[in-house]
Amino acid sequence: MQSQPPVEFTDEIKSLFVGKKLVQARQRLLDTLSNQWDGHCNLIAFTYLYAENRSVDDCTLALEWLEKGVMAGEVDAKVILGRLLVSGELGSQDFSRGMDLLQQAAHANVLMAVLTLVQMYKGGVEGCLDADAQLTQQYLRQAADLGDPNSAYHLALELERANKPDFAQAFKYFDKAAQGGLSQAMHNVGVYYLHGKGVAKNAALAMAYLTEAAKLGSPLSMLSLSLLYLDGVEVQKDRGVALSWLYIYQVLFPETDIPDQLQLLLDDVSAEEENLARKAAQNFVNHQLNKSPSGTLH
């Protein structure tokens, strides 16, 4: 079984790659090959794959080192070689073997392999592979469970739009995506909490998620907050806050329409209300927008 290289060595190799000193990186990797550290063959292959003005010989050597990596049990080498054999990018195509390597890596929970299979089964590969909705969802769920927020979000959309929607599962994956920092997922989690859809109704959590999503730039959350504070149904009524969120929305999305109810609010606003709300909105735009999400909200 291969062991992991020391952190100092990994940092050294990263630095050489960043500096595009591929020949030096290759030599350091070759000098330490006998240590049987995991990922060595894969990294040596990269020094050929990323070579400036890559030649046919570079392509051949890259494939040879990836094959050595597969033989040594390097799971990342399976992913890279699998992708290259499927695409034939380096002049050597073996679709069947490439798929087999990707499936082996996916079975070992390598996210890149899983995401590659999602893409392939979603669109199919002309002359080689038919699209398959069931396998697409299977690998999408695996990617989501491995922590990929985009996969979690798209899986949640599929679950709520199915012929027989599963809102509890949709909420679960929207929440996973939200914890990964996706503002659109945070908005959906807020809506689910607001209406008790797929989860127990919780107005406080709904407002927390909608506010966090709005801070990250979600236009739907900005409008939702404006309407909620205007109506005062799930939160204490506050025209000033409603106006602030509406002005923020208008600053960021000036060419878009607003709901009739909010237009009526604008038509009825006093000069003092407008002045205070616009100042609050400008302060938000200047200091709050696009900050990183604060993390788990529940």
MOPEZI-V64518 format. One line per field, one symbol per residue. phi: phi as a letter, one per 20 degrees, with the letter a starting at -180 (. if undefined). psi: psi as a letter, one per 30 degrees, with the letter a starting at -180 (. if undefined). burial: 1 if it has 16 or more other C-alpha atoms within 10 Angstrom, else 0. A space follows every 10 residues. Layout:
phi = ???
psi = ???
burial = ???
This chain:
phi = .fdeffgffg fffgffffel effffgffff fdffflffnf ffffgffefe fflgefffff ffffffffff fenfffffff fgffffemge ncdbgffgff fffffffeme ggfffffgff ffdmcgncbe fbfffgffff fffffeoeff fffffffffe efgdgdffff ggeffgfffe nefffggffg ffffdmdmaf fbfffgffff fffffeofff ffffffffff fmeebffbff fgfffffggf fecfedecgg fffffffdfe ffgfffffff ffffffcdfm fffeofdb
psi = kklklleeee eeeeeeeegh ieeeeeeeee fgeffhkkfe eeeeeefeeg kkhkleeeee eeeeeeeeee efgjeeeeee eeeeeefgeg gjkieeeeee eeeeeefghj eeeeeeeeee fefljkfekk kjeeeeeeee eeeeffgjee eeeeeeeeef gleikieeee eefeeeeefg gjeeeeeeee eeeeghjglk kjeeeeeeee eeeefggjee eeeeeeeefe eheflkkjee eeeeeeeeee efifglllle eeeeeefgkl eeeeeeeeee eeeeeefekg lkkfakf.
burial = 0000000000 0010011000 0100110110 0000001111 1111111110 0000000111 1110111111 0101111111 1111111001 0010100110 1111110011 1111111101 1101000000 1000011111 1111101111 1111111011 0000001111 1111111111 1111111111 1111000110 1010111111 1111111111 1111111111 1000000011 1111111111 0000000000 0100100000 0001001101 1000100000 00100000
